Amino acid sequence: MISYLLAGMLVWGGAGWLLDWWLNIPHHLATFFGGVGGAGAGLYMVVKKMGNTS
């Protein structure tokens, strides 16, 4: 379960970092929102996987 959270933050945070670098966005905003969005997506995947235990 932790791997879903870490993978989401690393993948989408990394994509945000690349977007920051490519577009020269100040204060690393895309990295922040990518990491937060990735954590949210990872949390969604954990809840979805744990919800099917019936």
TAJOCOR-V110120 format. One record per residue. N is the residue number from 0. NEAR is the number of other ideal C-beta (glycine too) atoms within 12 Angstrom. Layout:
{{N:NEAR} {N:NEAR}}
//
This chain:
{{0:15} {1:14} {2:14} {3:23} {4:25} {5:21} {6:21} {7:28} {8:28} {9:22} {10:23} {11:27} {12:30} {13:20} {14:22} {15:29} {16:24} {17:18} {18:21} {19:22} {20:14} {21:12} {22:14} {23:12} {24:18} {25:10} {26:11} {27:19} {28:18} {29:26} {30:27} {31:21} {32:22} {33:27} {34:28} {35:20} {36:22} {37:29} {38:26} {39:20} {40:25} {41:27} {42:22} {43:17} {44:23} {45:21} {46:16} {47:14} {48:15} {49:13} {50:10} {51:9} {52:7} {53:4}}
//
